């Protein structure tokens, strides 16, 4: 056994990287990085019918998107390979033969089955769940090698973890019941146990096991919905672990520095989309304008907006003016479409809510507003406030039509900040379209 902390994430390539798998991978990665150890990716592809190379690639891509880099793995190499179980079959057969030769296992056709001893107390101290012990007679004989020559999970995982020098086995709490079966195999081969730490189950808000009915379940679905990898990382880290009181928004480096396995809770974690939305919005706010633009721009293009008609400076500043609205990049794109095209405004608003009398007042006011020497938010607002008082008109009765004409929305950032950013000419064009300024305006 090595002194260096060595942990592994060992997915089966039978589907995309789901939230539970991403959560397990992240906690292993955090422990390795916190301890200056090694994070190993091992592919458990012994289910020959369901395992595919495409799913293996999808899982790796999902991990890369989350920023979970591995030190050893199928593509990275390492001293403990191969890192796919399908390439390690001779190893499994070697130890199965040894157990048969020692009378600890027996053959049944082409299968090899472990002979369960009686009266053995199987005990381990789980880093999260504490002391756990089971008597061996509560377990049945365990299949080691199936008749098709492939190893079973509970056997292969022991061989791999020992031979790869794994020091800490960190996995979901649904594996607690597997651990005693694995301890029997460690004992039969005369090997030391690694440390075990089982992570809390993730539940939906209805307190039922997370599934598709709760919404997105794969890491990539969150990417496609406009969530940032740093936000999903931050959110997953909080499922069963705390970075300290009032510390819900943190970077990867902060999480690595603070992470302790001993602070993982055994209480089931609740997957709360509202919490994820809050975290993502906070991370979006912290980005520099051009990084934020890189995230939002693909969604503008997906909406068919004329992004290339504008400078990068204008587009980046548009998202600054947006002032943190939108909990995802996709939402931010939807909330800011009026900066990119007037067509979006016309699709939402036609000006029919303003009667002739109101239109007359607006023409007078907007004509004077457009004639101001300085087109900046503060003087625009001050002028509007003074004009409304002098003409006994409620400020909202002249500011709301301005908001609707510029954005097509009842709720937006400060309308005078929007007007400043759009510029005097574009603001005039939009007001004129709705007949809110005269031809001389």
C-alpha positions as CSV (number, residue, x, y, z in Angstrom):
1,X,0.0,0.0,0.0
2,X,1.3,3.4,-0.9
3,X,1.6,6.4,1.4
4,X,0.1,8.7,-1.3
5,X,-3.6,9.0,-1.3
6,X,-5.0,7.2,-4.3
7,X,-8.7,7.3,-5.1
8,X,-10.7,6.2,-8.1
9,X,-13.9,6.8,-10.0
10,X,-15.0,3.7,-11.7
11,X,-18.1,4.2,-13.9
12,X,-19.7,1.6,-16.1
13,X,-19.9,2.9,-19.7
14,X,-23.6,2.0,-20.1
15,X,-25.0,5.6,-20.2
16,X,-24.0,9.3,-19.9
17,X,-22.4,10.7,-16.7
18,X,-25.4,11.2,-14.5
19,X,-25.6,13.4,-11.4
20,X,-24.9,10.6,-8.9
21,X,-21.8,9.6,-10.8
22,X,-20.7,13.2,-11.2
23,X,-21.1,13.6,-7.4
24,X,-19.0,10.6,-6.6
25,X,-16.3,11.6,-9.1
26,X,-16.2,15.1,-7.7
27,X,-15.8,13.9,-4.0
28,X,-13.0,11.6,-5.0
29,X,-11.3,14.3,-7.0
30,X,-11.7,16.8,-4.1
31,X,-10.1,14.3,-1.7
32,X,-7.2,13.6,-4.1
33,X,-6.5,17.2,-4.7
34,X,-6.8,18.2,-1.1
35,X,-4.4,15.5,0.0
36,X,-2.0,16.0,-2.9
37,X,-2.8,12.5,-4.1
38,X,-3.8,10.7,-7.3
39,X,-7.2,10.6,-8.9
40,X,-7.7,7.5,-11.1
41,X,-10.3,6.9,-13.8
42,X,-11.1,3.2,-14.2
43,X,-13.7,1.9,-16.7
44,X,-15.8,-1.0,-15.4
45,X,-16.9,-2.4,-18.8
46,X,-17.5,-6.1,-17.9
47,X,-21.2,-5.7,-18.9
48,X,-20.4,-6.6,-22.5
49,X,-23.9,-6.1,-23.9
50,X,-24.5,-2.6,-22.5
51,X,-21.0,-1.1,-22.4
52,X,-20.0,1.0,-25.4
53,X,-17.0,3.1,-26.4
54,X,-19.4,6.0,-27.1
55,X,-20.6,6.0,-23.5
56,X,-17.1,5.8,-22.3
57,X,-16.3,9.0,-24.3
58,X,-19.4,10.7,-23.1
59,X,-18.5,10.0,-19.5
60,X,-15.0,11.4,-20.0
61,X,-16.4,14.4,-21.8
62,X,-18.8,15.0,-18.9
63,X,-15.9,14.8,-16.4
64,X,-13.8,17.2,-18.4
65,X,-16.7,19.7,-18.6
66,X,-17.0,19.6,-14.8
67,X,-13.2,20.1,-14.6
68,X,-12.4,16.8,-13.0
69,X,-9.1,15.9,-14.5
70,X,-7.6,12.5,-13.8
71,X,-4.0,11.5,-13.2
72,X,-4.3,7.9,-14.5
73,X,-6.8,6.3,-16.8
74,X,-7.5,4.6,-20.2
75,X,-6.4,7.7,-22.1
76,X,-3.8,9.0,-19.6
77,X,-1.9,5.8,-18.9
78,X,-0.1,5.2,-15.6
79,X,1.8,2.5,-13.7
80,X,-1.2,0.5,-12.6
81,X,-3.0,-0.1,-16.0
82,X,-4.7,-1.3,-17.9
83,X,-7.6,0.9,-16.8
84,X,-10.4,-0.9,-18.4
85,X,-11.7,-4.1,-16.7
86,X,-12.2,-5.8,-20.0
87,X,-8.4,-5.6,-20.5
88,X,-7.6,-7.0,-17.0
89,X,-9.3,-10.4,-17.4
90,X,-6.0,-12.5,-16.9
91,X,-5.6,-10.8,-13.5
92,X,-9.1,-11.8,-12.3
93,X,-8.6,-15.4,-13.4
94,X,-5.2,-15.6,-11.8
95,X,-6.6,-14.8,-8.3
96,X,-9.8,-16.9,-8.9
97,X,-7.5,-19.9,-9.7
98,X,-5.5,-19.2,-6.5
99,X,-8.7,-19.1,-4.3
100,X,-9.9,-22.4,-5.9
101,X,-6.4,-24.0,-5.3
102,X,-6.6,-22.9,-1.6
103,X,-10.0,-24.4,-1.2
104,X,-11.6,-20.9,-0.7
105,X,-13.6,-21.1,-3.9
106,X,-15.1,-23.8,-6.1
107,X,-16.0,-24.3,-9.7
108,X,-19.5,-24.8,-11.0
109,X,-19.2,-25.4,-14.7
110,X,-17.3,-22.4,-16.1
111,X,-18.2,-20.2,-13.1
112,X,-16.0,-19.7,-10.0
113,X,-17.9,-19.3,-6.7
114,X,-16.4,-18.0,-3.4
115,X,-17.1,-20.3,-0.5
116,X,-18.6,-18.2,2.3
117,X,-17.0,-19.0,5.7
118,X,-19.2,-19.1,8.8
119,X,-18.7,-17.3,12.2
120,X,-16.5,-14.5,10.8
121,X,-17.2,-11.0,12.0
122,X,-16.7,-8.5,9.1
123,X,-16.1,-5.0,10.5
124,X,-15.0,-1.7,9.0
125,X,-15.0,1.9,10.1
126,X,-16.7,3.9,7.5
127,X,-15.3,7.5,7.3
128,X,-18.9,8.8,6.9
129,X,-21.2,6.2,8.5
130,X,-19.0,5.1,11.4
131,X,-18.4,1.5,12.6
132,X,-20.3,-1.2,10.7
133,X,-20.1,-4.9,11.3
134,X,-21.8,-8.0,9.8
135,X,-21.6,-11.7,10.6
136,X,-20.5,-13.8,7.6
137,X,-23.4,-16.3,7.9
138,X,-25.8,-13.5,6.8
139,X,-24.1,-13.6,3.4
140,X,-24.4,-16.2,0.6
141,X,-21.7,-17.7,-1.5
142,X,-20.5,-15.1,-4.0
143,X,-19.9,-15.6,-7.7
144,X,-16.4,-14.4,-8.6
145,X,-16.3,-15.4,-12.3
146,X,-19.4,-15.8,-14.3
147,X,-19.9,-18.7,-16.8
148,X,-19.0,-16.3,-19.7
149,X,-15.6,-15.7,-18.1
150,X,-16.3,-12.2,-16.9
151,X,-15.8,-11.2,-13.2
152,X,-18.6,-10.0,-11.0
153,X,-18.6,-6.4,-9.6
154,X,-17.9,-7.5,-6.0
155,X,-14.9,-9.5,-7.0
156,X,-13.3,-7.3,-9.7
157,X,-13.5,-4.2,-7.6
158,X,-11.4,-5.9,-4.8
159,X,-8.8,-7.1,-7.3
160,X,-8.6,-3.7,-9.0
161,X,-8.6,-1.6,-5.9
162,X,-5.8,-3.6,-4.3
163,X,-3.7,-4.0,-7.4
164,X,-4.0,-0.3,-8.2
165,X,-3.0,0.7,-4.7
166,X,-6.3,2.5,-3.9
167,X,-6.1,3.9,-0.4
168,X,-9.7,5.3,-0.1
169,X,-12.8,3.8,-1.6
170,X,-15.3,6.7,-1.8
171,X,-18.6,5.7,-3.4
172,X,-22.4,5.9,-3.0
173,X,-24.1,4.6,0.2
174,X,-25.9,2.0,-1.9
175,X,-22.6,0.1,-1.9
176,X,-22.5,-0.2,2.0
177,X,-24.2,-3.6,1.7
178,X,-21.5,-4.8,-0.8
179,X,-18.6,-3.9,1.4
180,X,-18.8,-7.0,3.7
181,X,-18.8,-9.3,0.7
182,X,-15.7,-7.6,-0.5
183,X,-14.0,-7.8,2.9
184,X,-14.3,-11.6,2.7
185,X,-12.3,-11.5,-0.5
186,X,-9.7,-9.2,0.9
187,X,-9.3,-11.5,3.9
188,X,-9.2,-14.7,1.7
189,X,-6.3,-13.1,-0.3
190,X,-4.5,-11.8,2.8
191,X,-4.8,-8.2,1.7
192,X,-5.3,-5.0,3.8
193,X,-8.5,-3.1,3.5
194,X,-8.5,0.4,2.0
195,X,-10.4,3.1,3.9
196,X,-14.1,3.2,3.0
197,X,-16.2,6.3,2.8
198,X,-19.8,6.1,1.6
199,X,-21.5,9.2,0.3
200,X,-25.1,10.1,1.1
201,X,-27.9,9.3,-1.4
202,X,-29.2,12.2,-3.5
203,X,-32.9,12.7,-3.3
204,X,-35.4,14.9,-5.2
205,X,-37.3,17.6,-3.4
206,X,-40.1,15.0,-2.8
207,X,-37.5,13.0,-0.8
208,X,-37.5,10.2,-3.4
209,X,-34.4,8.8,-5.1
210,X,-33.3,11.2,-7.9
211,X,-34.7,10.2,-11.3
212,X,-35.7,11.7,-14.6
213,X,-39.0,12.8,-13.2
214,X,-37.1,15.4,-11.1
215,X,-35.7,17.0,-14.3
216,X,-32.2,16.8,-15.8
217,X,-30.2,13.8,-14.6
218,X,-27.1,13.9,-16.8
219,X,-24.3,16.4,-16.5
220,X,-24.6,17.3,-20.2
221,X,-28.2,18.3,-19.8
222,X,-27.1,21.0,-17.4
223,X,-24.5,22.2,-19.9
224,X,-27.2,22.4,-22.6
225,X,-29.5,24.3,-20.3
226,X,-27.0,27.1,-19.9
227,X,-25.5,26.2,-16.5
228,X,-21.8,26.8,-15.9
229,X,-19.4,24.0,-15.0
230,X,-18.2,25.9,-12.0
231,X,-21.7,26.3,-10.8
232,X,-22.6,22.6,-11.2
233,X,-19.3,21.8,-9.5
234,X,-20.1,24.2,-6.6
235,X,-23.7,22.8,-6.3
236,X,-22.6,19.1,-6.4
237,X,-20.0,19.7,-3.7
238,X,-22.7,21.0,-1.4
239,X,-24.7,17.8,-1.6
240,X,-23.6,16.1,1.6
241,X,-20.7,18.4,2.5
242,X,-20.5,21.9,3.8
243,X,-17.7,24.5,3.1
244,X,-18.5,26.2,6.4
245,X,-21.2,28.5,7.7
246,X,-22.5,31.0,5.2
247,X,-20.1,29.8,2.6
248,X,-22.2,28.5,-0.3
249,X,-20.5,30.1,-3.3
250,X,-16.9,29.1,-3.8
251,X,-14.3,28.3,-6.4
252,X,-12.7,24.9,-7.1
253,X,-9.5,26.0,-5.4
254,X,-11.5,27.1,-2.3
255,X,-13.3,23.7,-2.2
256,X,-10.0,21.8,-2.5
257,X,-8.5,23.7,0.4
258,X,-11.6,23.2,2.6
259,X,-12.6,19.7,1.7
260,X,-12.4,17.0,4.5
261,X,-14.0,13.5,4.2
262,X,-14.8,13.7,7.9
263,X,-17.2,16.6,7.2
264,X,-19.3,14.6,4.7
265,X,-22.7,14.1,6.2
266,X,-24.6,10.8,6.1
267,X,-27.9,12.6,5.9
268,X,-29.5,12.2,2.4
269,X,-28.8,15.3,0.2
270,X,-31.7,17.0,-1.6
271,X,-31.2,18.0,-5.2
272,X,-32.8,21.5,-5.2
273,X,-33.0,23.2,-8.7
274,X,-33.7,26.5,-7.0
275,X,-30.4,26.3,-5.1
276,X,-28.6,25.4,-8.3
277,X,-30.2,28.4,-10.1
278,X,-29.1,30.7,-7.3
279,X,-25.5,29.4,-7.3
280,X,-25.3,29.6,-11.1
281,X,-26.6,33.2,-11.1
282,X,-24.0,34.2,-8.5
283,X,-21.2,32.6,-10.5
284,X,-22.5,34.4,-13.7
285,X,-22.3,37.7,-11.9
286,X,-18.7,37.1,-10.9
287,X,-17.5,36.6,-14.5
288,X,-15.7,39.3,-16.5
289,X,-17.9,40.7,-19.3
290,X,-16.2,38.9,-22.1
291,X,-16.3,35.4,-20.4
292,X,-20.0,36.0,-19.7
293,X,-20.5,36.9,-23.4
294,X,-18.8,33.6,-24.5
295,X,-21.4,31.7,-22.5
296,X,-24.5,33.7,-23.6
297,X,-23.6,34.2,-27.3
298,X,-24.4,30.5,-28.4
299,X,-27.9,30.9,-27.0
300,X,-28.4,34.2,-28.9
301,X,-27.3,32.4,-32.1
302,X,-29.6,29.5,-31.3
303,X,-32.5,32.1,-31.1
304,X,-31.5,33.3,-34.6
305,X,-30.4,36.8,-33.3
306,X,-28.1,39.0,-35.5
307,X,-25.1,38.8,-33.2
308,X,-22.6,39.7,-35.9
309,X,-24.3,43.1,-36.4
310,X,-22.7,44.3,-33.2
311,X,-19.3,44.8,-31.8
312,X,-18.0,42.5,-29.1
313,X,-17.7,45.5,-26.8
314,X,-21.4,46.4,-27.3
315,X,-22.5,42.8,-26.7
316,X,-20.4,42.3,-23.6
317,X,-21.6,45.6,-22.1
318,X,-25.2,44.6,-22.9
319,X,-24.8,41.8,-20.4
320,X,-23.3,44.2,-17.8
321,X,-26.3,46.4,-18.2
322,X,-28.5,43.3,-17.8
323,X,-27.2,43.4,-14.2
324,X,-27.2,39.8,-13.2
325,X,-30.7,39.0,-14.5
326,X,-31.1,35.4,-15.7
327,X,-30.1,32.4,-13.6
328,X,-28.5,30.6,-16.5
329,X,-26.7,31.7,-19.7
330,X,-29.8,30.6,-21.6
331,X,-32.1,32.8,-19.5
332,X,-29.7,35.7,-19.8
333,X,-29.9,35.4,-23.5
334,X,-33.7,35.5,-23.5
335,X,-33.8,38.4,-21.1
336,X,-31.4,40.5,-23.3
337,X,-32.6,39.8,-26.8
338,X,-33.7,43.5,-27.2
339,X,-30.1,44.6,-27.1
340,X,-29.3,42.4,-30.1
341,X,-32.4,43.2,-32.3
342,X,-35.5,45.4,-32.3
343,X,-37.4,42.6,-34.0
344,X,-37.7,40.9,-30.6
345,X,-39.3,44.0,-29.1
346,X,-41.8,44.3,-32.0
347,X,-42.7,40.6,-31.6
348,X,-43.8,41.3,-28.0
349,X,-45.2,44.8,-28.1
350,X,-47.4,46.8,-30.5
351,X,-48.0,50.0,-28.6
352,X,-51.8,49.5,-28.7
353,X,-52.0,50.0,-24.9
354,X,-51.4,53.8,-25.3
355,X,-54.5,55.9,-26.3
356,X,-54.4,59.1,-28.4
357,X,-54.3,61.3,-25.3
358,X,-51.5,59.4,-23.8
359,X,-49.7,59.4,-27.1
360,X,-49.8,63.2,-27.3
361,X,-48.2,63.4,-23.8
362,X,-45.5,60.9,-24.8
363,X,-44.6,62.7,-28.0
364,X,-44.1,66.0,-26.1
365,X,-42.0,64.3,-23.4
366,X,-39.9,62.0,-25.6
367,X,-39.3,64.9,-28.0
368,X,-37.7,66.9,-25.2
369,X,-35.9,63.8,-23.8
370,X,-34.3,63.1,-27.2
371,X,-33.1,66.7,-27.4
372,X,-31.1,66.5,-24.2
373,X,-27.4,67.4,-24.7
374,X,-26.1,64.4,-22.8
375,X,-27.5,60.9,-23.4
376,X,-26.5,59.3,-20.1
377,X,-28.7,57.4,-17.6
378,X,-28.5,59.8,-14.7
379,X,-29.4,63.0,-16.6
380,X,-32.1,61.1,-18.5
381,X,-33.7,60.0,-15.2
382,X,-33.3,63.4,-13.5
383,X,-35.0,65.1,-16.5
384,X,-37.9,62.5,-16.5
385,X,-38.5,63.0,-12.8
386,X,-38.5,66.8,-13.1
387,X,-40.7,66.8,-16.3
388,X,-43.3,64.5,-14.6
389,X,-43.5,66.8,-11.6
390,X,-43.8,70.0,-13.7
391,X,-46.5,68.5,-16.0
392,X,-48.4,66.7,-13.2
393,X,-47.8,63.3,-14.9
394,X,-47.0,60.2,-12.9
395,X,-43.4,59.1,-13.7
396,X,-44.4,55.5,-14.4
397,X,-46.9,56.8,-17.1
398,X,-44.0,58.1,-19.2
399,X,-41.2,55.7,-18.1
400,X,-43.2,52.5,-18.6
401,X,-44.0,53.2,-22.3
402,X,-40.3,54.0,-22.7
403,X,-39.4,50.6,-21.2
404,X,-41.9,48.8,-23.4
405,X,-40.8,50.6,-26.6
406,X,-37.1,49.8,-25.9
407,X,-37.4,46.3,-24.5
408,X,-40.9,44.9,-25.1
409,X,-40.8,43.8,-21.4
410,X,-42.5,45.1,-18.3
411,X,-39.5,44.1,-16.3
412,X,-35.9,45.0,-17.3
413,X,-32.8,46.6,-16.0
414,X,-33.1,50.4,-15.3
415,X,-34.7,51.8,-18.4
416,X,-32.4,54.8,-18.5
417,X,-29.4,52.5,-18.4
418,X,-30.9,50.6,-21.3
419,X,-31.6,53.8,-23.2
420,X,-28.0,54.9,-22.7
421,X,-26.6,51.6,-23.9
422,X,-28.9,51.4,-27.0
423,X,-27.9,55.0,-27.8
424,X,-29.9,58.1,-28.8
425,X,-30.4,57.1,-32.4
426,X,-31.6,53.5,-31.7
427,X,-33.9,54.8,-28.9
428,X,-35.4,57.4,-31.2
429,X,-35.9,54.7,-33.9
430,X,-37.8,52.4,-31.5
431,X,-40.0,55.2,-30.1
432,X,-40.8,56.4,-33.6
433,X,-41.9,52.9,-34.6
434,X,-44.7,53.0,-32.0
435,X,-45.6,56.6,-32.9
436,X,-44.3,57.9,-29.5
437,X,-42.3,60.7,-31.2
438,X,-43.2,63.0,-34.0
439,X,-41.4,63.1,-37.3
440,X,-39.4,66.0,-35.9
441,X,-38.4,64.0,-32.7
